[in-house]
Amino acid sequence: SSRLEAYAARRDAEARARALGAVRAPDWSPSDRPSVAKGSFAPFAFSELFAGVGGFAYALRDVGGVPVFAAELCPHARATYAINHGCGGGIFPNENDANDEHAAAYAGPLVVGDVTDVCESVIPNHDVLTGGFPCQSFSRRGDRRGFDDPRGLLYLEICRVRRACRPSAFLLENVDGLVTMRGGETIRAVTEALASCGYGVTYAVLDAAD
């Protein structure tokens, strides 16, 4: 449709603007936070799959990230994400938006539900992709059915989006049980699938208390 064509054209224009550095810190960004030094804001766009309430977004916004897309199945978490990080058309703003009365309607990430229902073509261009894919299949507190549980295969949605959108980098999180499950066979399968998309892949087990 003409609306989708216009959306795609603007999305591509925003990507070109990012590449040329012709962007400004959007009004709803955290650029005025004490943790971001004045004059050091280097905008980049990020998208989140299995976004929850936006934990990754808090960290990335503090270093200049601008959320443009988020997918979260749980309606309560999705609503909380919108409260925390906004909800809009997923358009990365540029200098021409300053006097555009319609630009405000696009400010904020495009927030959707089930990522398996999302066509890649509607996901805005982004520089970084994050995801906290479901851990129930790997957690020691669950049945640990792994890939026999449909939720255990949802990391493939991350692969699908990466192949289509080609972000510069990606950052994922899960439980440490993913690493130890089945003698390491599960984590090897996941990392091989991620690497098959044309990216380097490393992983580490971190302790949040450290």
Long-range contacts (C-beta under 8 A, 24 or more apart in sequence): 4-121, 4-122, 7-89, 7-122, 8-121, 10-91, 11-91, 11-124, 11-125, 12-125, 13-94, 14-91, 14-92, 14-93, 14-94, 14-124, 14-125, 15-92, 15-125, 17-92, 17-94, 18-43, 18-44, 18-45, 18-92, 18-125, 18-127, 22-94, 22-95, 23-92, 23-93, 23-94, 23-95, 24-93, 24-94, 24-95, 24-98, 25-64, 26-66, 26-93, 26-107, 27-107, 28-86, 28-107, 28-108, 29-61, 29-64, 29-66, 30-61, 30-62, 31-64, 33-62, 35-62, 36-62, 36-63, 36-64, 40-64, 43-92, 44-127, 44-128, 45-92, 45-124, 45-125, 45-126, 45-127, 45-128, 46-126, 46-127, 46-128, 46-129, 46-130, 46-167, 47-109, 47-123, 47-124, 47-126, 47-128, 47-129, 47-130, 47-161, 47-165, 47-167, 48-72, 48-109, 48-129, 48-130, 48-131, 49-115, 49-129, 49-130, 49-131, 49-133, 49-157, 49-158, 49-161, 50-115, 50-131, 50-132, 50-133, 50-134, 50-154, 51-77, 51-78, 51-81, 51-111, 51-130, 51-132, 52-77, 52-81, 52-132, 53-77, 53-80, 53-81, 53-84, 54-80, 54-81, 54-84, 54-85, 55-132, 56-130, 56-132, 56-171, 56-173, 57-81, 57-84, 57-85, 58-84, 60-128, 60-130, 61-85, 65-128, 66-92, 66-93, 67-108, 67-109, 68-92, 68-109, 68-110, 68-124, 68-125, 68-126, 69-109, 69-110, 69-111, 69-112, 69-123, 69-124, 69-126, 70-109, 70-110, 70-111, 70-112, 71-111, 71-112, 71-113, 71-114, 71-115, 71-118, 72-111, 72-112, 72-113, 73-113, 73-114, 73-115, 75-113, 78-111, 78-113, 81-111, 82-111, 85-109, 87-111, 90-123, 90-124, 91-124, 92-124, 92-125, 115-154, 115-157, 115-161, 116-154, 116-157, 120-160, 120-161, 120-164, 120-165, 121-164, 123-161, 123-164, 123-165, 125-165, 126-165, 126-167, 127-167, 127-168, 127-169, 128-167, 128-168, 128-169, 128-170, 128-171, 129-158, 129-161, 129-162, 129-165, 129-167, 129-169, 129-170, 129-171, 130-170, 130-171, 130-172, 131-155, 131-158, 131-170, 131-171, 131-172, 131-173, 132-172, 132-173, 132-174, 133-157, 133-158, 133-172, 133-174, 135-174, 135-175, 135-177, 135-178, 138-174, 138-175, 138-177, 138-178, 138-181, 138-186, 139-175, 139-177, 140-175, 140-177, 144-177, 144-181, 146-181, 146-182, 146-186, 147-186, 147-189, 155-190, 155-193, 155-194, 156-193, 158-194, 159-193, 159-194, 159-196, 159-197, 162-194, 162-197, 162-199, 163-197, 163-198, 170-194, 170-199, 176-205, 179-203, 179-205
